């Protein structure tokens, strides 16, 4: 079992930045690929970013490329999502997830999910 707790979501103005954190506990963190997903009001959950278990591979949704980065600190069992140049369209609940695979971008590959953290970007 892996428990995931997200933090860092808040209200921010367009053009601002936020860093989301996801703290993991339970089974060995380093064996899991990690991902961030989001669900905007009235929309389906969508992939945002993923990082491999070794931390050497990342992937981003096209709409966040160049603005968001994902990283992991295995010593702290934490994965981060740095979000810059935020836009109102980024408003959503952001979820952290862990997969037993080395790397994955599809939500169905992810076994463990956090409760989510709200990000609201005002125009």
Wavefront OBJ file of the C-alpha trace (Angstrom):
o trace
v 0.000 0.000 0.000
v 1.052 3.537 -0.742
v -0.600 6.547 0.806
v -0.416 9.851 -1.055
v -1.121 13.315 0.335
v -1.125 16.368 -1.909
v -0.571 19.932 -0.767
v 0.153 23.353 -2.191
v -3.064 24.143 -3.997
v -4.522 27.615 -3.512
v -6.023 30.624 -5.246
v -3.564 32.418 -7.511
v -3.801 35.104 -10.162
v -3.238 34.335 -13.816
v 0.456 34.435 -14.644
v 1.414 33.301 -11.169
v 3.147 30.145 -9.977
v 2.460 27.325 -7.578
v 4.322 24.237 -6.493
v 2.281 21.204 -5.608
v 3.762 18.511 -3.413
v 2.775 14.884 -3.022
v 4.106 13.075 0.022
v 4.126 9.292 -0.159
v 4.230 6.780 2.639
v 3.975 3.039 2.832
v 5.792 0.781 0.432
v 9.116 1.740 -1.120
v 8.518 4.961 -2.986
v 11.318 4.576 -5.462
v 9.776 1.628 -7.272
v 6.802 3.629 -8.440
v 6.278 5.817 -11.427
v 4.401 8.937 -10.373
v 1.882 11.124 -12.108
v -0.257 14.197 -11.724
v -3.797 14.372 -13.059
v -6.478 17.019 -12.781
v -10.230 17.338 -12.952
v -11.727 20.679 -13.900
v -15.366 21.503 -13.058
v -17.686 19.638 -15.392
v -14.855 17.819 -17.146
v -13.277 14.400 -17.101
v -10.068 13.749 -15.220
v -7.059 14.309 -17.471
v -3.374 13.548 -17.484
v -1.050 16.434 -16.604
v 2.458 15.048 -16.086
v 4.358 11.884 -15.241
v 7.827 10.962 -14.070
v 9.497 7.561 -14.149
v 10.588 5.623 -11.087
v 14.207 6.432 -11.861
v 13.346 10.065 -12.494
v 14.961 10.066 -15.915
v 11.816 10.266 -18.023
v 9.024 12.835 -17.927
v 5.973 13.527 -20.045
v 3.509 16.420 -20.103
v 0.117 17.192 -21.522
v 0.520 19.497 -24.493
v -1.311 22.386 -22.827
v 1.181 22.550 -19.950
v 4.426 21.939 -21.824
v 6.930 24.677 -21.157
v 4.961 25.881 -18.126
v 4.915 22.878 -15.769
v 7.739 20.675 -14.554
v 7.625 17.467 -12.545
v 10.335 16.227 -10.237
v 10.841 13.764 -7.428
v 12.941 13.651 -4.291
v 13.200 10.024 -3.269
v 14.983 10.901 -0.035
v 11.830 12.753 0.990
v 9.385 10.374 -0.704
v 7.907 13.387 -2.445
v 6.999 14.314 -5.992
v 6.500 17.919 -7.071
v 4.613 19.726 -9.782
v 5.976 23.194 -10.440
v 3.390 25.251 -12.272
v 4.358 28.553 -13.861
v 2.471 31.042 -16.030
v -0.792 29.718 -14.692
v -3.927 30.281 -16.715
v -7.606 30.226 -15.658
v -7.913 27.013 -17.699
v -5.568 25.348 -15.193
v -8.227 25.625 -12.501
v -8.936 22.108 -11.262
v -8.479 19.622 -8.479
v -5.018 18.150 -8.913
v -4.401 14.524 -7.994
v -1.161 12.714 -7.384
v -0.978 9.048 -8.325
v 1.467 6.142 -8.132
v 1.872 3.240 -10.536
v 3.845 0.010 -10.008
v 5.060 0.470 -13.559
v 8.301 2.322 -14.232
v 6.388 4.932 -16.205
v 2.810 5.516 -17.360
v 0.583 8.267 -18.740
v -2.798 6.541 -18.659
v -4.847 6.825 -15.484
v -5.794 3.152 -15.659
v -2.166 2.238 -14.977
v -2.186 4.042 -11.652
v -3.029 2.074 -8.537
v -2.828 4.617 -5.764
v -4.377 8.068 -5.661
v -4.330 11.007 -3.311
v -7.373 12.997 -2.247
v -6.521 15.985 -4.403
v -5.672 19.629 -3.880
v -7.636 22.550 -5.327
v -5.917 24.987 -7.644
v -7.888 28.069 -8.642
v -6.489 30.579 -11.113
v -8.278 33.904 -11.305
v -8.236 36.062 -14.424
l 1 2 3 4 5 6 7 8 9 10 11 12 13 14 15 16 17 18 19 20 21 22 23 24 25 26 27 28 29 30 31 32 33 34 35 36 37 38 39 40 41 42 43 44 45 46 47 48 49 50 51 52 53 54 55 56 57 58 59 60 61 62 63 64 65 66 67 68 69 70 71 72 73 74 75 76 77 78 79 80 81 82 83 84 85 86 87 88 89 90 91 92 93 94 95 96 97 98 99 100 101 102 103 104 105 106 107 108 109 110 111 112 113 114 115 116 117 118 119 120 121 122 123
